[in-house]
Amino acid sequence: MLKRIVTAVLLIPVVLLLVLRSPLPVLAVVTAAIALVTAQEFLKLTESYGVHPLRLATYVFIGGFFLFLAVNTAAQSPQLSALKFVIGLGFACALAPFAFLAFAMRRQQMMTAYPTAASCAFAFFYVAVPLALLVQVRQQVAGAFWLVYLLLVVWAGDISAYFVGRSVGRHLMSPRISPKKTWEGAAASLAASLVVGILLFNYSLQISSFLLNARLIERRDGLFGLEKPDLWPIVLLTILVNVAAQLGDLVESLIKRGAGVKDSGTMLPGHGGMLDRIDALLFAAPVLWIYVSALFAPARPW
């Protein structure tokens, strides 16, 4: 447990500083590195299922997509960047299965072509797309504030689920998939996320002003509206983000359980691999992106 706490204490300030202060192209490059490491861990897990993925092709495809994302972060309006991103994302998602099938045709055993291509395409959908959505959220109005909201809500839920589940958890949520996850931990996770989410938006102006005065954000990256955000959409969004995050954790547990391993890697002491650390974000990121970019952002900053 000590390693877990030390790793979190060291990483959290670095991640927050990166989200708040780094230029968008730099954020895209760092996120690409995280995506490649996570994809490597995921592809290693697929080998336990008897699949031998096309590692180099997967890395090149993911790297190329993030290169497009880094170029797309050049100075332009949030609406235009979102439109270009959606077009590029749609093209990449449509191309991925066919591209990997084409590469897999070189395999001598034809029966391995389809599972090989499927595992590589899923690595792109499962890992690269959600992480790319985080970069795109950062480019929107108040994007830095939204990303801090997402990270803190997910982290609060994860920490509460871990400690409450270990101390008072009695009713197992999914013993076949994740024997240590309990309904008590899940309820604590939801409660903690709601508290953090509501507090962040109740004090959004004060928090944004503090970050602006500390020169951690530009004015466009915070919430400076004349009115406070409506509470009920934030409550609903936080619930959806938390449920998605917990589902993401379970899905990764399912993949690891099927592969017969405890952790996806050993990169982060006390946490396992990169996939173990960001599994919840992979499911929560699309929820936030839909809210910010597709539903509410065009009409109002919150």
C-alpha positions as CSV (number, residue, x, y, z in Angstrom):
1,M,0.0,0.0,0.0
2,L,2.9,2.4,0.8
3,K,4.2,2.0,-2.8
4,R,0.8,2.8,-4.1
5,I,0.5,6.0,-2.1
6,V,4.0,7.2,-2.9
7,T,3.5,6.6,-6.6
8,A,0.2,8.5,-6.5
9,V,1.7,11.4,-4.6
10,L,4.5,11.8,-7.1
11,L,2.4,11.4,-10.2
12,I,-0.7,13.4,-9.4
13,P,1.1,16.8,-9.4
14,V,2.9,16.0,-12.6
15,V,-0.3,15.0,-14.4
16,L,-2.2,18.0,-13.2
17,L,0.7,20.4,-14.2
18,L,0.8,18.7,-17.6
19,V,-2.9,19.1,-18.1
20,L,-3.0,22.7,-16.9
21,R,0.1,24.2,-18.3
22,S,1.6,22.3,-21.3
23,P,0.9,23.5,-24.8
24,L,-1.6,21.3,-26.7
25,P,1.0,19.8,-29.1
26,V,3.1,18.8,-26.1
27,L,0.1,17.3,-24.4
28,A,-0.7,15.3,-27.6
29,V,2.8,14.0,-27.8
30,V,2.9,12.9,-24.1
31,T,-0.6,11.3,-24.4
32,A,0.7,9.5,-27.5
33,A,3.6,8.1,-25.4
34,I,1.1,6.9,-22.8
35,A,-1.1,5.4,-25.5
36,L,1.8,3.4,-27.0
37,V,2.9,2.1,-23.6
38,T,-0.7,1.1,-22.7
39,A,-1.2,-0.5,-26.1
40,Q,2.0,-2.5,-25.6
41,E,0.6,-3.8,-22.3
42,F,-2.7,-4.6,-23.9
43,L,-1.1,-6.5,-26.8
44,K,1.0,-8.5,-24.3
45,L,-2.2,-9.5,-22.6
46,T,-3.7,-10.7,-25.9
47,E,-0.8,-13.1,-26.3
48,S,-2.2,-15.0,-23.3
49,Y,-5.3,-15.7,-25.4
50,G,-3.2,-17.3,-28.1
51,V,-3.2,-14.3,-30.3
52,H,0.1,-12.9,-31.7
53,P,-0.6,-9.3,-32.6
54,L,1.1,-7.1,-35.1
55,R,2.9,-4.9,-32.7
56,L,4.8,-2.6,-35.1
57,A,1.8,-2.0,-37.3
58,T,-0.3,-1.1,-34.2
59,Y,2.3,1.3,-32.9
60,V,2.6,3.0,-36.3
61,F,-1.1,3.3,-36.7
62,I,-1.6,4.8,-33.2
63,G,1.4,7.0,-33.6
64,G,0.1,8.3,-36.9
65,F,-3.3,9.1,-35.4
66,F,-1.7,11.1,-32.6
67,L,0.5,12.9,-35.1
68,F,-2.7,14.0,-36.8
69,L,-4.1,15.0,-33.4
70,A,-0.9,17.1,-32.6
71,V,-1.2,18.9,-35.9
72,N,-4.9,19.5,-35.4
73,T,-4.1,21.2,-32.1
74,A,-2.6,24.2,-34.0
75,A,-4.3,27.5,-33.2
76,Q,-7.9,27.4,-34.5
77,S,-11.4,27.6,-33.1
78,P,-12.6,24.9,-30.8
79,Q,-15.5,24.2,-33.1
80,L,-13.2,23.8,-36.1
81,S,-10.8,21.6,-34.2
82,A,-13.7,19.4,-33.0
83,L,-15.0,19.0,-36.6
84,K,-11.6,18.1,-38.0
85,F,-11.1,15.7,-35.1
86,V,-14.4,13.9,-35.7
87,I,-13.7,13.5,-39.4
88,G,-10.2,12.2,-38.7
89,L,-11.4,9.9,-36.0
90,G,-14.2,8.5,-38.2
91,F,-11.7,7.9,-41.0
92,A,-9.2,6.2,-38.7
93,C,-11.9,3.9,-37.1
94,A,-13.2,2.9,-40.5
95,L,-9.6,2.2,-41.8
96,A,-8.3,0.3,-38.8
97,P,-9.9,-3.1,-39.3
98,F,-9.0,-3.2,-43.0
99,A,-5.5,-2.0,-42.5
100,F,-4.7,-4.6,-39.9
101,L,-6.4,-7.3,-41.9
102,A,-4.2,-6.3,-44.9
103,F,-1.1,-6.6,-42.7
104,A,-2.3,-9.9,-41.2
105,M,-2.6,-11.5,-44.7
106,R,1.1,-11.9,-44.6
107,R,0.8,-14.5,-41.8
108,Q,1.4,-18.1,-43.0
109,Q,-1.4,-19.5,-41.0
110,M,-4.6,-17.9,-42.4
111,M,-6.7,-18.9,-39.4
112,T,-4.6,-16.4,-37.3
113,A,-5.3,-13.4,-39.6
114,Y,-8.7,-12.4,-38.2
115,P,-7.9,-12.7,-34.5
116,T,-4.6,-10.9,-35.0
117,A,-6.3,-8.0,-36.9
118,A,-9.1,-7.9,-34.4
119,S,-6.8,-7.6,-31.4
120,C,-4.8,-4.7,-33.1
121,A,-8.0,-2.8,-34.1
122,F,-9.4,-3.2,-30.6
123,A,-6.2,-1.9,-29.1
124,F,-6.7,1.3,-31.2
125,F,-10.4,1.6,-30.2
126,Y,-9.9,0.7,-26.6
127,V,-6.7,2.7,-25.8
128,A,-5.9,5.3,-28.4
129,V,-9.4,6.7,-29.1
130,P,-10.3,7.6,-25.4
131,L,-6.9,9.1,-24.8
132,A,-7.2,11.2,-28.0
133,L,-10.6,12.4,-26.7
134,L,-8.9,13.8,-23.6
135,V,-6.6,15.9,-25.8
136,Q,-9.6,17.1,-27.8
137,V,-11.4,18.1,-24.6
138,R,-8.4,20.1,-23.6
139,Q,-8.7,22.1,-26.8
140,Q,-12.3,23.1,-26.0
141,V,-13.5,26.1,-24.1
142,A,-12.6,25.7,-20.4
143,G,-10.9,22.5,-21.5
144,A,-8.2,22.5,-18.7
145,F,-10.9,22.9,-16.0
146,W,-12.9,20.0,-17.6
147,L,-9.9,17.7,-17.6
148,V,-9.1,18.5,-14.0
149,Y,-12.7,17.8,-13.1
150,L,-12.5,14.4,-14.9
151,L,-9.3,13.4,-13.2
152,L,-10.3,14.4,-9.7
153,V,-13.7,12.8,-10.0
154,V,-12.2,9.5,-11.3
155,W,-9.4,9.6,-8.7
156,A,-11.7,10.4,-5.8
157,G,-14.0,7.5,-6.8
158,D,-11.1,5.1,-7.2
159,I,-9.5,6.0,-3.9
160,S,-12.8,5.7,-2.0
161,A,-13.7,2.4,-3.6
162,Y,-10.3,1.0,-2.7
163,F,-10.2,2.0,1.0
164,V,-13.9,1.5,1.8
165,G,-14.0,-1.8,-0.1
166,R,-11.0,-3.0,1.8
167,S,-12.2,-1.9,5.2
168,V,-16.0,-2.5,5.3
169,G,-16.8,-4.2,1.9
170,R,-18.9,-7.3,2.4
171,H,-21.1,-7.7,-0.7
172,L,-19.1,-8.7,-3.7
173,M,-20.0,-7.0,-6.9
174,S,-18.6,-9.4,-9.5
175,P,-16.6,-12.2,-7.8
176,R,-15.8,-14.0,-11.0
177,I,-14.3,-11.0,-12.6
178,S,-12.9,-9.0,-9.7
179,P,-13.1,-10.8,-6.3
180,K,-12.1,-7.7,-4.3
181,K,-14.7,-5.2,-5.7
182,T,-17.7,-4.7,-3.5
183,W,-21.0,-2.9,-3.7
184,E,-20.0,-0.9,-0.6
185,G,-16.9,0.3,-2.4
186,A,-18.9,1.1,-5.5
187,A,-21.3,3.2,-3.4
188,A,-18.4,5.0,-1.7
189,S,-16.9,5.7,-5.1
190,L,-20.1,7.3,-6.4
191,A,-20.5,9.4,-3.3
192,A,-16.9,10.6,-3.4
193,S,-17.2,11.5,-7.1
194,L,-20.4,13.4,-6.5
195,V,-18.9,15.4,-3.6
196,V,-15.8,16.3,-5.6
197,G,-17.8,17.2,-8.8
198,I,-20.3,19.4,-7.0
199,L,-17.6,21.2,-5.0
200,L,-15.5,21.8,-8.1
201,F,-18.4,23.5,-9.9
202,N,-19.8,25.3,-6.8
203,Y,-16.3,27.0,-6.6
204,S,-15.5,26.9,-10.3
205,L,-15.0,30.7,-10.5
206,Q,-12.7,30.8,-7.5
207,I,-10.7,27.8,-8.6
208,S,-10.4,29.2,-12.1
209,S,-9.3,32.6,-10.8
210,F,-6.7,31.0,-8.6
211,L,-5.3,28.9,-11.4
212,L,-5.2,32.0,-13.7
213,N,-3.5,34.1,-11.1
214,A,-0.9,31.3,-10.5
215,R,-0.4,31.4,-14.3
216,L,-1.3,27.7,-14.6
217,I,-4.0,28.4,-17.2
218,E,-5.0,30.9,-19.8
219,R,-8.3,32.6,-19.4
220,R,-10.0,30.4,-22.0
221,D,-9.1,27.3,-20.0
222,G,-11.1,28.1,-16.9
223,L,-14.8,28.8,-16.1
224,F,-15.4,32.5,-15.8
225,G,-19.1,32.8,-16.7
226,L,-21.2,35.4,-15.0
227,E,-23.6,32.7,-13.8
228,K,-22.8,29.5,-11.9
229,P,-23.2,26.3,-13.9
230,D,-26.6,24.6,-13.3
231,L,-26.1,21.9,-10.7
232,W,-28.3,19.1,-12.1
233,P,-26.4,18.6,-15.3
234,I,-23.1,18.4,-13.3
235,V,-24.7,15.8,-10.9
236,L,-25.9,13.7,-13.8
237,L,-22.6,14.0,-15.6
238,T,-20.7,13.0,-12.5
239,I,-22.9,10.0,-12.0
240,L,-22.3,8.9,-15.6
241,V,-18.6,9.5,-15.4
242,N,-18.3,7.5,-12.2
243,V,-20.4,4.6,-13.5
244,A,-18.3,4.6,-16.7
245,A,-15.1,4.6,-14.7
246,Q,-16.2,1.7,-12.6
247,L,-17.2,-0.2,-15.7
248,G,-13.8,0.5,-17.3
249,D,-12.1,-0.9,-14.2
250,L,-14.3,-4.1,-14.4
251,V,-13.6,-4.5,-18.1
252,E,-9.9,-4.4,-17.6
253,S,-10.2,-6.9,-14.8
254,L,-12.1,-9.2,-17.1
255,I,-9.3,-9.0,-19.7
256,K,-6.7,-9.7,-17.1
257,R,-8.7,-12.5,-15.5
258,G,-9.0,-14.2,-18.9
259,A,-5.3,-13.7,-19.4
260,G,-4.5,-15.2,-16.0
261,V,-2.5,-12.2,-14.7
262,K,-2.9,-9.8,-11.8
263,D,-1.5,-6.6,-13.4
264,S,-1.0,-5.5,-16.9
265,G,2.6,-4.5,-16.2
266,T,5.0,-3.3,-13.5
267,M,5.7,0.2,-14.7
268,L,4.0,1.9,-11.8
269,P,5.0,0.6,-8.3
270,G,1.9,-0.3,-6.3
271,H,-0.4,0.2,-9.2
272,G,0.8,-2.3,-11.8
273,G,1.0,-1.2,-15.4
274,M,-0.2,1.9,-17.2
275,L,-3.4,0.2,-18.3
276,D,-4.1,-0.6,-14.6
277,R,-3.8,3.1,-13.8
278,I,-5.9,4.5,-16.7
279,D,-8.5,1.8,-17.2
280,A,-11.2,3.9,-15.6
281,L,-10.3,7.0,-17.7
282,L,-10.6,5.0,-20.9
283,F,-14.4,4.6,-20.3
284,A,-15.0,7.9,-18.6
285,A,-13.3,10.1,-21.3
286,P,-15.9,9.5,-24.0
287,V,-18.7,10.5,-21.6
288,L,-17.0,13.8,-20.8
289,W,-16.1,14.4,-24.5
290,I,-19.8,13.9,-25.6
291,Y,-20.9,16.3,-22.9
292,V,-18.4,19.1,-23.6
293,S,-18.0,18.9,-27.3
294,A,-21.3,17.6,-28.7
295,L,-24.1,18.5,-26.3
296,F,-23.4,21.6,-24.2
297,A,-20.1,23.3,-25.4
298,P,-21.5,24.9,-28.6
299,A,-24.4,26.5,-26.7
300,R,-22.8,27.5,-23.4
301,P,-19.3,27.2,-21.7
302,W,-20.7,24.6,-19.2
